[in-house]
């Protein structure tokens, strides 16, 4: 009877420790929280679609086709979020109570390797929808920041990004956080 009580007590102690550790915010290194910031408003975005195009390079962002064939890889990540009227009264690129969608284009090396990429010359953003804004104002070029290929496994490539992008009228969008993209090969 005494032995059963000790085993029971030890089991309860182990369960309590595991519950405490999970409650203290132990998170995976691959927690994929990605945020967009417009002026001083930050929102978590959802990755709607993410893919890598092999044998591709970035094209002129102001043309219809954003990706050309070439010796490299291009990751295209489509992110979405919902903005409310109270949050977006000052910023014309974010309408009120709207479903907001944006594409991030990243040019990667061939083969894809872990390491840091300077966002300048290797990325741009395209705001989707918002037909009341000219096509040129929906293209955002990098003004600062970097993107890190954290790790690569057989199915996915994991990224960390921290960058600032501006359009031709100097309206900023900032991306920060982590995301993953499925490999095409």
C-alpha positions, 0 to 999 in steps of 0.5 A: 500500500505504501509503495502504491502511494509513492508511485501515485505521488511520483506520477502526480508530481511528474504530471504537475511539472509537465503542466507547469512547463507548458503553462510557462510558455515553453514554445517550439523554436519553429513557432511561426508568428508573422506580423505586419506593421503599418505606421504604429499598428501591428497585426499578426498575419496568416500565411494563406499560401507559400511556395518555392518556384525552382529555376526562377528569379525575380522580375521587375516588380512593376511588370505583370509577371513578377517571376522570370526563369533563371538560376535560382529559387523564388519563394512567394508567400501570400499573407492575410489579416483583417483590419478594423475601422478603428485601427486604420483611420490614418493609413490609406493602404488599409481600408476599414473592416477589410480582408487584407492580402499581400504577397512577399517575393523572396529570391533565394540561392540555388541550392537553397542554403541556411544563412542570411539574405539582405532584402535589398535586391532580393525581395519586394511586396505586392499588395493585392486587391485595393483596386482604388490604389494604382498598381505602382503604389501597391508595390513595396521595395525593401528599404532595410532589413534581412531575411534568414533561412533558419533551417531546411528539412526534406519538406520545408524551408524555415525563415525569419524576417525583419524588414521594412518596405516602402512604396513609391510614395514612401508609405511603409510596411514592415514584416517581422517574425517567422514562417515556413515555405514548402519545398518544390523538389 
